[in-house]
Amino acid sequence: MVMAAGLGGDTDNGVDNNAGEPAGDPLRLDAAGLVARIRQWGQALGFSAIGVGGTDLSDAEPGLAAWLEAGFHGGMDYMARHGMKRARAAELLPGTLRVISARMDYWPDAAPARAVLDDPARAYVSRYALGRDYHKVLRARLQKLAERIAAETAHQYRVFTDSAPVLEVEHACRNGLGWRGKHTLLLDRAAGSWFFLGEIFTDLPLPLDPPVAPHCGRCTACIDACPTGAIVAPYRVDARRCISYLTIELHGAIPGPLRPLLGNRIYGCDDCQLACPWNRFAGLSCEPDFAPRHGLDGATLAALFAWTAADFAERTAGSPIHRIGHERWLRNLAVALGNAPSTPEVRAALQSRAGDDSALVREHVAWALARHRRNGATAGDGAG
């Protein structure tokens, strides 16, 4: 392992070995100065905050184990396969001493989220997914940041952006970037929760940032707002009921009892964040990559349901939506169309795919059409 010249050889994971040293110690001054420069470099790369923490997450392991044991990860089998590796940085990069957490804000200048949710004929796409895939954006910027650090002081590192078994929120909490809200997302008093997280694992013995005290108090707005009751207790989410899981991670059929609860949400869900009082302080992102593409911030369900496989591939290229594929895209839209007002346009859209090649799509279209037949046409739509 290459250690940083002038930064010592700290080998204690998660412990600040600079504690107790004289205030003028050269090691402390060099390390603190490097962290200050890392923050400057990060800001220049578009990161809104940088925090440094240790690697010891052993006290988070019992909660992770209990969550997996309860089956709350649903069909995300990789969560169980990785097990406690998520809490053990040295298993991902041997010799890791510090985790540098980075935050990048993404709240876009888009059609108002609540207005789209309140219009059942329009499709709601989670605000994080309206632009370019954040994995691509953050990973490239983190790589540049890690390389910039390496140019000043050689270090062994690895970058992560929701791309490996890492407890990102747990690290960010301990690294001073915020606190875990009752919806399990990270919260910051000045930025709410509309941001992405990424990490650099490094063998540099950098000084630690202090954690932030939580500020949720007795508020339960996020729990009360969840359309499917997926936040089963404060700080505990059952992914099997979460709309983000159902529309993105789930590969098969969406459970029938939950379909009406999805409303017009076709990719992800933001309700817990929209309800959070801290998000009133969040500002618009200045990152062009997160600006809405192809009108996805307010398109109609019928228009998106008409996309061919080629349309989907072209219009979601470079987007996080691309990963679910055209079949699941149509599955999600069929459910939303089943929840929409029974207009001729909606029923015609569903009928157009009643004989789709995909059994998964046909099943959800049949459910939607049956729902319209049961509910009957809305008054004044001219339907027979």
N, C-alpha and C positions, 0 to 999 in steps of 0.2 A: 504494500500500500504506500502511496506517495503522501507524505505529510507536508503540511504547509510550513515553509521556512519562516521562522520567527513566531509561529503560533503554538509551538510546543507539541506534546504528544499525549494529550488527554485521551484516555481509553475508557472512561467511565460513562456509560450510556445514560443520558438524562440527568447527569449531575453536573452542576456548575463548579468545576474545580478551580475557578478563579475566585470563588467566594473566600473571603478572609484574607486575601492578599492585599498588600499596600495599595492605596489608591493610585500611586504613581508607577505601579509596576509596568514595565514595557510590554509584557504579554497582554495585559488587560487593555492597555491603550491601543496596541496594534489590532487586537481582535475587535474592540469597540469601533475603531476607525473603519475597519473593513465592513462591519455591519452597516455603518452609516453610508458607505459607498454602495453597498448592495441595494440599499433602499433607493438611492439616487438612480442607480442603473435600472432598477425595477420600475420606477416611476417613468423613466424615459421609454421603457418598453410597453407602457400602458397598464401596469399593475397599480392598483389603488392603495395597496397596503402589503407590507412584508413583515413576517414575524418569524422568530427563531425559537425552537424548543428542543428538548431532549427526545429520547426514543423510548423511554419506559412507559408503556401503556398497560402494564400488568393489571392495574386496578380496573381497567375497562374490559378485561377478558371475561369475567363472570357474567356481565350483562350481555356480551356478544354470544356467549355460550347458551344463555337462557333464551335469547331471541331465536337462535337456530333450533334449539330443542323444542320450542313452541311451534316450529314450522312456519314462522312468520316470513321467511324468505320465499315461500311459495315454490315456484318452479325454477328459481335461480339456484340450480344445483351447485354452481361454482362457488357460491357463498359457503356452503357446507364443506366442499372439497378444500377450500383454502383454510377454513377453520381459524385457528388462532394466529395464523401467519399474518393476518391483517393487523394485528397488534404488535408484531415483532419485526421492526425495521431491519434488524441485522440479518434476518432470513431472506430478505429481498436484496440487500446489499451488505455483505459482511464488512464489518469495520465502521458502519455508520455511527456517527456520534451526534449529529444534529439533523433536524428536519427543518428546512426553510419553507414556510407556508407562504403562498402568494394568493392575493385576491384580485380578481378583475371584474368590474361591474358590467352588467349586461342589459339593464332595463332599457328597452328600445323606444325610440320615437315611433309609436305604432298606434293603430286604432285603439281607442280606450278598451281595456280588457273587460270591464264590467258591461259596457255597451254591447260587446260581442256576445258575452255570456247571456245577456238578457234578450238576445234576438235568436230564437231557436232555429231560424232558417240559415243562420250563418255558422261557420265552423270555428270552434275555438282551438287554437294551437298554443301550447304553453309558450310563454313569451321568450323563454331561453332558446327555443328551436326555430324562431322565425328567420334567422340569418344563417351565417356560416357555422359549421360544426365547431363547437368550442374546443373539442379535443385537439383539432388541428391548430386553432389559434393559440391556445395556451401552451400546448406542447412546444411549438416553435419558439415562442417567446421565452419559455422556461429554459429551453436548450441554449438560447442566446445568452440568457442571464448566467447560467452555469458556466458557459464557455468564457464569459467576461470575467467571472470570478477566477477561473482557472488561469486566465492570462496574467492575473496579478499574483496569485499564489496557488500553485498546483494542488489539486485535490481530486480525490476519487469521488464520483458523484453518479447519480441517476435521477432522471426527472420523471414525474408521474402527473397525469391529469385524468383521474377517474379511469385509469387504464391498467391498474394492477390492484391486488388486494391490500389497500391502504385505508386506514380509518381516518379519512381526510378531515372530517369535522372534529374528531377528537384531537387530532394534532393541532388544528387551527385554534381550538379553544385553549389549549395549553401554550400555544405560541403567541397569545395575546391579540388574536384577530377578532375575537368576539366570544359569545357564549352560545351554548346549545339551547335553542328554543324548545317549547313543548311539542312542536311538530318535528323535532329532531334536526332541523336545519340550523346553520350558524346564523347568529344575529349580531349586528353591529349597531350601536346607538345612532351613528351618523348615516349609515347606508342601508339599514334594514337587512334584507336577505337576498336582494336581487344581484347576486354575484356568483362567479365560478371560483373554484379553489384548485390549486395545483401545488406540487411539492418538489423540492430538490432534496434528496438524501445526500449528505456529505460527510466526509471524515474530518472536516475542520472543527476544532473545539471552540466554536463561537459562543459569546455570552448569551444567556437565555433571556427572552422577554417574559415579563410577568403575565400570568393569565388575567382575564377580565372577569369581574364579578357579574353574575347573571342579573338581568333586570326584567324578568317576566312577571314576578310577583304572583298575584292571584288570577291574572288574566287567563282566560280559556278560549279566547276568540278563535284561534286556529283549530282547536278541538271541535268547537261548536260549528265551524264553517265546513268541515269536511263532508262532502256530499254522500260518502259511503260509510262513514263512521270508521275509517281506517286507523285513525289515531285512537287506539283502544285505551290508552292511559297517557298521562303526561310523559313525554320522552319515549313513547313506545308505539311504533307503527306496525300494523299487520299488513304487509305488502300485498297479501292475497285480496285485500279489499281496496287497495290504493288505485286510483284511476291511472296514475302514471305507470304502475306495474301492468294493469290490465290492458292498456293501449299500446305499451311499448315492449315490455319484457315477456308478457304471456304470448305463447306461440299458438295455442289452440283456441277453442271457443271461449268467449267471455261468458261467465256464468249468468244464466237467465235472470235470476233475481236482482243482479246488479246492473243489468243493461239499462233499465229506466233511469237509474241514478246517475248515469254518465251524462245525461242531457246532450249538449252539443259539443262536448269535449272529445276531440278526435285524436289528439296527441298530447299526452301529459295533462297535468292539472295544476293550477296555481291558487286554488281557493284558500288554502291555509295561509299563503303569503299575502294574498289580497286582503285578507281579514286582519292581518297583524298590524297593530298600531305603529310599530317601529318603521314600517315601510312607508309611512307618510313622509319620512325624511329622505328617502332614496331619490337620487337625481338620475337624469337620463345618462346613459352611457355615451361616451364620445367615440366609441370604437366602431368604425364603419362596417366591419365584418359582421356585427350583430344587428344591422339594420334589416328590416323585413324584406324578403324576396318574393317575387311572383304573387304579390297581393295576399299572402297567407295570413296577414293580420286581420282580415275581415271578409274573406271569400265566402260564397254561399256553399252549403253542403252539396247541392245538386251539381254545381260547377266542378267541384273537386271530385265528385263521384264519377264524372264523365271522363276523367283522365285515363288514358290508355296506359299500358305498362311502359311504353316508350315515353309518354308524357311524364309519367312519374319519375322515370330514370333521369330524364333531362332536367326536370324542374326541382328535383331534390338532390342533384349532384352537389357534393360538398356540404350538404345539410345533415344534421343529426337524424332527420326524418328518414333519410335514405336507408338506414339500417333495418327498418321494420319490413321493407319490401312492399310491393304493390298489393299483394294479397291481404296482408294485415291492414294496410291503408284502407282498402275497400271494406274489410270487416268492420273497422271502427266507424267508417262513414255510414255503413248500413245501419248500425245501431243508432247513430245520431239522427239519421233520417227517420228511423222508427219512432224517435222521440219528438220529431218536428211536427208542426201543424200539418193536417192532412190536406194539403193543396194539390191541385193537378200536377204541378211541377215536381213535387216531392214523390208522389205516387208513380209518375212516369219515370223518374230517375230510378226508383227501386225496380220497377217492372223491366227496365232495360237490362238489368243484370240478374233477373230471376233464373235464367238458365246459364249463369256464369260457369266457366270450366272448373272453377275451384269449389269443392264441396263446402269448404269453410265459408266462403262468401255466400253461396246459395243458402246455407243454413241461416245466416244472419239476415239476409234479404227476406227470406220466408218469415222469419220472426217479425221483422219490421212491417211487412205487408199485412200479416195477421193482426198486428197491433192496430194498424189503421182501420182494418175491417171491424175490429171490436169497438174501437173508439168512435167510428163513424166520421164522416167528413165534417169539418168545421163549418159553422154557419156562414153563408155568404161567399164560399169559395167557388160556387158554381159547379161543384162535383155532384155526380149522381150516385 
